[in-house]
Structures are given as structure tokens and as C-alpha cells.
Amino acid sequence: MSVERTIAFVDLAGFTALTGVHGDEAAADLVDDFTQIATIAAGVGGAELVKTIGDAVMFAALTPEAGLDAVRRLFHATFEHEGFPEPRAGIHHGPVVERRGDYFGATVNLAARVASRAGSGQALVTATILDAITAADLDAVPLGPHQLRNVLDPVELWAIELCATHIDISVDPVCRMRLSCQAAVARVRHEGVEHRFCSLACVAAFAAAPDRYLSGVST
């Protein structure tokens, strides 16, 4: 059965790096916590948590407004938990096929591709979500057309900021974990820039190959 839904994918930036440094048990615990937070955010925001895929969650909502609100609530809840990596998201609205509580089709695939382009702490949306952004009084920054994998035509994308930046919060460049300045166990200055770390394991990894962690965000 074909229906209209807003589909959102949200995952944790740097999760692979976090697993490598902190181990499988810590990563599994983090996913459990993330799933619990996502379930609450979806319910309050008027969406449904369709499924989890590794460190990613998939939301479906009847309207762009509800989908955007659920993602916004998840971002806020995640940012309030010190020790979480920053989330990233992709949101798109369109026709989907509903089967046994799951959703399929080009809309789902496009939302996933959009999420994969998002940076740490960033939510990207398509034109189908712009009216909801205006109604929520959020700013949208146009990023222009993007050629997404397995999508024939370029897709116009916009970036939105769902959480205000906290001045006293930094991001460990190795595991991408968010931590307050007071919670950092070490600080390392590299090429004139100070970086803060959540653990000595992250310090050691950074010292061994700083360019690996500063050349881009691990996913």
C-alpha cells in the first residue's frame, strides 16, 4: 500500500571510530541508550520509530512537521547527554510503500542518502521539508544541488541547526564524543589548535596519527 510519509534517518557521527577506541561493549551500550532516547523522541514528536540499523534509527511521520519535531527532540536529548557523539540526520517527505510495519521505496532511499551527506551535529533536508522548517521558525541554509549515490538527478539540499552550540562543549577528534571542558581528561595542542579528549586511549590514537582524525569526520 502506497502512502505519504516523512522519513528521517539519524545516526551518530564517528560511531565506527568510537567502537575502535572504546570497544564493542561500550558501543553496544551507547546504541541501547540512543535507541531508548529515540523511542521517546519519536513518541513525543508524533512520529514512529520504525527500526534501528546499527547506530542509526529510522523515523516515519505523517507530516513533515511531525518528522522534523521528532528529529529535533532527538537532537536535543542527545546533546543533553554528555558522552554521546553528535547526531546527524537526513529528512525527506514523499510516497512510500508500507509493508508489515516497515517502509520502502525511493523516498526512504533518498532520506538515507541525504543523511549520509550530513556532517557531525548537522541535519540536512530536501525541499519537501522547507515549509515545516519555516513553521518551526528554524533557519535553513541552502547547500545547492548534490549528486547522491544511486539517485539519478541532483537533489537540492538545505542544512538546519536543530541545537544551539554550547561554548563549553568540545568534541573529541578521535571518537567524536561530546564532552564539557571540565570532563576532558587531556588536552593536546597540535599545529596551534587545542584538542580535548575523553580518555587516554583517544590521546594515544591521536598522537599516533593526528592527520587521520583532523582530515575529516569519521563515520
C-alpha positions as CSV (number, residue, x, y, z in Angstrom):
1,M,0.0,0.0,0.0
2,S,1.4,3.4,-1.0
3,V,1.1,6.2,1.5
4,E,2.8,9.6,2.1
5,R,5.3,9.8,4.9
6,T,8.2,11.9,6.2
7,I,11.2,9.7,6.5
8,A,14.2,10.6,8.7
9,F,17.4,8.7,9.4
10,V,19.5,9.8,12.4
11,D,22.8,8.2,13.3
12,L,25.8,9.0,15.5
13,A,28.8,10.6,13.7
14,G,32.1,8.9,14.4
15,F,30.5,5.7,15.7
16,T,33.0,3.5,13.9
17,A,35.9,5.4,15.4
18,L,34.3,5.3,18.9
19,T,33.9,1.5,18.6
20,G,37.6,1.1,17.7
21,V,38.8,3.1,20.6
22,H,36.3,2.2,23.4
23,G,35.4,-1.3,22.4
24,D,32.3,-3.3,21.3
25,E,30.7,-3.4,24.7
26,A,30.8,0.4,25.1
27,A,29.5,0.9,21.6
28,A,26.6,-1.6,22.2
29,D,25.7,0.2,25.4
30,L,25.7,3.5,23.5
31,V,23.4,2.1,20.8
32,D,20.9,0.9,23.5
33,D,20.9,4.3,25.1
34,F,20.4,6.0,21.8
35,T,17.5,3.7,20.8
36,Q,15.8,4.5,24.1
37,I,16.1,8.2,23.6
38,A,15.0,7.9,20.0
39,T,11.9,5.9,21.1
40,I,10.8,8.7,23.5
41,A,11.6,11.5,21.0
42,A,9.6,9.8,18.3
43,G,6.6,9.2,20.5
44,V,6.5,12.8,21.9
45,G,7.2,14.3,18.4
46,G,4.3,12.4,16.8
47,A,6.4,10.0,14.7
48,E,7.2,6.3,14.9
49,L,10.5,4.6,15.4
50,V,10.4,2.2,12.5
51,K,13.6,0.3,13.1
52,T,17.3,0.6,14.1
53,I,20.1,-0.2,11.8
54,G,23.4,-0.4,13.7
55,D,23.8,3.1,15.2
56,A,21.1,4.6,13.0
57,V,17.4,5.0,13.7
58,M,14.6,5.4,11.1
59,F,11.6,7.6,11.9
60,A,8.4,7.8,9.9
61,A,5.8,10.5,10.4
62,L,2.5,11.5,8.7
63,T,3.7,15.1,8.1
64,P,7.0,17.0,7.7
65,E,6.1,19.0,10.8
66,A,5.9,15.8,12.9
67,G,9.0,14.3,11.4
68,L,11.0,17.4,11.9
69,D,9.9,17.7,15.5
70,A,10.8,14.2,16.3
71,V,14.3,14.7,14.9
72,R,14.7,18.0,16.7
73,R,13.7,16.3,20.0
74,L,16.2,13.5,19.4
75,F,19.0,16.0,18.7
76,H,18.2,18.0,21.9
77,A,18.0,14.8,24.0
78,T,21.3,13.5,22.6
79,F,23.1,16.9,23.1
80,E,21.9,16.9,26.8
81,H,23.7,13.6,27.4
82,E,27.4,14.3,27.8
83,G,29.5,11.5,26.3
84,F,27.3,11.0,23.2
85,P,28.8,11.5,19.8
86,E,27.0,14.2,17.8
87,P,24.0,13.1,15.8
88,R,23.4,13.7,12.1
89,A,20.2,13.4,10.1
90,G,18.6,13.4,6.7
91,I,14.9,14.1,6.2
92,H,12.6,13.8,3.1
93,H,8.9,13.5,2.5
94,G,7.2,11.6,-0.2
95,P,5.3,8.4,-1.3
96,V,6.4,5.1,0.3
97,V,5.2,1.5,0.3
98,E,4.1,0.3,3.7
99,R,4.7,-3.4,4.4
100,R,4.4,-5.2,7.8
101,G,5.3,-2.1,9.8
102,D,8.2,-1.0,7.5
103,Y,8.5,1.4,4.6
104,F,10.1,1.0,1.2
105,G,10.8,3.0,-1.9
106,A,12.6,5.9,-3.4
107,T,11.6,8.3,-0.6
108,V,13.2,6.0,2.0
109,N,16.4,5.6,-0.1
110,L,16.7,9.3,-0.7
111,A,16.3,10.1,3.0
112,A,19.1,7.6,3.8
113,R,21.4,9.2,1.1
114,V,20.7,12.7,2.5
115,A,21.6,11.5,6.0
116,S,24.9,10.1,4.7
117,R,25.9,13.6,3.5
118,A,25.2,15.3,6.8
119,G,28.1,16.4,8.9
120,S,28.6,15.9,12.7
121,G,25.7,17.7,14.5
122,Q,24.0,18.6,11.2
123,A,20.5,17.9,9.8
124,L,20.0,18.0,6.0
125,V,16.6,18.2,4.4
126,T,15.1,18.3,0.9
127,A,12.7,20.9,-0.5
128,T,9.8,18.8,0.8
129,I,10.6,19.9,4.4
130,L,11.1,23.6,3.9
131,D,7.5,24.7,4.9
132,A,7.9,22.7,8.1
133,I,11.2,24.5,8.8
134,T,9.5,27.9,8.3
135,A,6.7,26.9,10.6
136,A,9.2,25.8,13.3
137,D,11.0,29.2,13.0
138,L,14.3,27.5,12.1
139,D,16.9,28.8,9.7
140,A,17.7,26.8,6.6
141,V,21.0,27.3,4.7
142,P,20.8,26.3,1.0
143,L,23.6,24.0,0.0
144,G,22.8,23.7,-3.7
145,P,22.3,20.6,-5.8
146,H,24.1,17.4,-4.7
147,Q,24.6,14.2,-6.7
148,L,23.7,11.4,-4.3
149,R,24.7,7.8,-4.7
150,N,22.2,5.8,-6.8
151,V,19.9,8.8,-7.3
152,L,19.7,9.8,-11.0
153,D,19.2,13.6,-10.7
154,P,20.9,16.1,-8.4
155,V,19.0,16.9,-5.2
156,E,18.8,20.4,-3.7
157,L,19.7,20.2,0.0
158,W,19.4,22.6,2.9
159,A,21.1,22.5,6.3
160,I,19.3,23.3,9.5
161,E,20.7,23.9,13.0
162,L,18.5,22.0,15.5
163,C,20.6,22.7,18.6
164,A,22.4,25.8,19.7
165,T,26.1,25.4,20.1
166,H,27.4,25.3,23.6
167,I,30.6,27.2,24.1
168,D,31.9,24.9,26.9
169,I,31.3,21.8,24.9
170,S,34.0,20.3,22.7
171,V,34.3,17.1,20.5
172,D,37.0,14.5,21.0
173,P,38.6,14.3,17.5
174,V,39.1,10.6,17.7
175,C,35.8,9.1,18.9
176,R,33.7,12.2,18.2
177,M,32.3,12.1,21.7
178,R,30.9,15.3,23.1
179,L,32.3,16.4,26.4
180,S,32.4,19.5,28.6
181,C,35.7,21.2,29.0
182,Q,35.7,20.1,32.7
183,A,35.2,16.5,31.7
184,A,38.2,16.3,29.3
185,V,40.9,14.0,30.7
186,A,43.6,15.6,28.5
187,R,44.3,18.5,26.2
188,V,46.7,18.4,23.3
189,R,47.8,21.3,21.2
190,H,48.5,20.4,17.6
191,E,49.6,23.0,15.0
192,G,48.3,25.8,17.2
193,V,44.9,24.3,17.9
194,E,44.0,22.7,21.3
195,H,42.1,19.5,21.2
196,R,40.3,17.9,24.2
197,F,40.0,14.1,24.8
198,C,37.6,11.9,26.7
199,S,40.2,9.2,27.5
200,L,43.9,8.3,27.4
201,A,43.1,5.8,24.7
202,C,41.9,8.6,22.4
203,V,45.0,10.7,23.2
204,A,47.2,7.8,22.2
205,A,45.3,7.2,19.0
206,F,45.5,10.9,18.1
207,A,49.3,11.1,18.9
208,A,50.0,8.1,16.6
209,A,48.2,9.6,13.6
210,P,46.7,13.1,14.1
211,D,46.2,13.7,10.4
212,R,43.8,10.7,10.3
213,Y,41.4,12.4,12.7
214,L,41.8,16.0,11.5
215,S,41.4,15.4,7.8
216,G,37.7,14.7,8.1
217,V,35.0,13.4,10.4
218,S,34.9,9.6,10.8
219,T,31.6,7.8,10.4
